[in-house]
Amino acid sequence: MSDLSFHVREFLPDCAEGEEMELREALLKAREYASALKPRVASDAAYDLACRAHEVAGQYVYAEVPTDRLEIARNLCRALVQAAFCAEHLEGAQ
């Protein structure tokens, strides 16, 4: 059991191993990454996108939803973080 699966099991003891656990672990990582990104960006747009990624990850990581919803949430978080990097780069290039 990974450290992250331990955290998932605290709130969802019946969480299945495999795809569901991997998606929940990815959401935990996304939430932590987005949280760490917020103080490092200067762009307001990048900050807002990182905040939204953090919110989405937090909303779904422990939610009792089907794996397809978890996958969509993971993909959205990844896209939001990528968008935050793009926004930061664009604003810094001005």
C-alpha positions as CSV (number, residue, x, y, z in Angstrom):
1,M,0.0,0.0,0.0
2,S,1.4,3.4,-1.0
3,D,1.4,6.4,1.3
4,L,-1.3,8.0,-0.8
5,S,-3.5,4.9,-0.8
6,F,-3.3,5.1,3.0
7,H,-4.8,8.6,2.9
8,V,-7.5,7.4,0.5
9,R,-8.3,4.4,2.8
10,E,-8.8,6.7,5.8
11,F,-11.8,8.3,4.1
12,L,-12.9,5.5,1.8
13,P,-12.0,2.2,3.4
14,D,-13.8,0.2,0.7
15,C,-12.0,1.8,-2.2
16,A,-11.0,-0.7,-4.7
17,E,-7.4,-1.3,-5.7
18,G,-6.5,-0.7,-9.3
19,E,-7.9,2.0,-11.5
20,E,-10.0,3.7,-8.8
21,M,-7.1,3.9,-6.4
22,E,-4.8,5.1,-9.1
23,L,-7.2,7.9,-10.0
24,R,-7.7,9.0,-6.4
25,E,-4.0,9.0,-5.8
26,A,-3.5,11.1,-9.0
27,L,-6.1,13.6,-7.6
28,L,-4.2,13.8,-4.3
29,K,-1.0,14.5,-6.2
30,A,-2.8,17.1,-8.4
31,R,-4.2,18.8,-5.3
32,E,-0.8,18.9,-3.6
33,Y,0.9,20.1,-6.8
34,A,-1.7,22.8,-7.4
35,S,-1.3,24.0,-3.8
36,A,2.5,24.2,-4.2
37,L,2.1,26.0,-7.5
38,K,0.0,28.9,-6.1
39,P,2.7,30.8,-4.3
40,R,5.2,30.4,-7.1
41,V,3.2,32.1,-9.8
42,A,3.1,35.9,-10.4
43,S,0.2,35.9,-12.9
44,D,-3.3,36.4,-11.5
45,A,-4.6,34.1,-14.2
46,A,-2.1,31.3,-13.3
47,Y,-3.0,31.7,-9.7
48,D,-6.7,31.4,-10.4
49,L,-6.2,28.3,-12.5
50,A,-4.0,26.6,-9.9
51,C,-6.7,27.4,-7.3
52,R,-9.4,25.8,-9.5
53,A,-7.2,22.7,-10.0
54,H,-6.8,22.5,-6.2
55,E,-10.6,22.8,-5.7
56,V,-11.6,20.2,-8.3
57,A,-9.1,17.7,-7.0
58,G,-10.3,18.3,-3.5
59,Q,-13.9,18.0,-4.6
60,Y,-13.5,14.5,-6.2
61,V,-10.6,12.8,-4.4
62,Y,-12.8,11.4,-1.7
63,A,-16.2,11.6,-3.4
64,E,-18.1,8.4,-4.0
65,V,-18.4,8.7,-7.7
66,P,-17.8,6.2,-10.6
67,T,-14.3,5.9,-12.0
68,D,-15.2,7.7,-15.2
69,R,-16.0,10.8,-13.2
70,L,-12.7,10.5,-11.3
71,E,-10.9,10.2,-14.7
72,I,-12.6,13.3,-16.0
73,A,-11.6,15.2,-12.8
74,R,-8.0,14.1,-13.1
75,N,-7.9,15.2,-16.7
76,L,-9.4,18.6,-15.8
77,C,-6.9,19.1,-13.0
78,R,-4.0,18.3,-15.4
79,A,-5.4,20.7,-18.0
80,L,-5.9,23.4,-15.4
81,V,-2.3,23.1,-14.2
82,Q,-1.0,23.1,-17.7
83,A,-3.1,26.2,-18.4
84,A,-1.6,27.8,-15.3
85,F,1.9,27.3,-16.7
86,C,0.8,28.7,-20.0
87,A,-0.8,31.8,-18.4
88,E,2.3,32.3,-16.3
89,H,4.6,32.1,-19.3
90,L,2.4,34.5,-21.3
91,E,2.2,37.1,-18.7
92,G,5.9,36.8,-17.9
93,A,6.7,37.3,-21.6
94,Q,5.1,40.8,-21.8
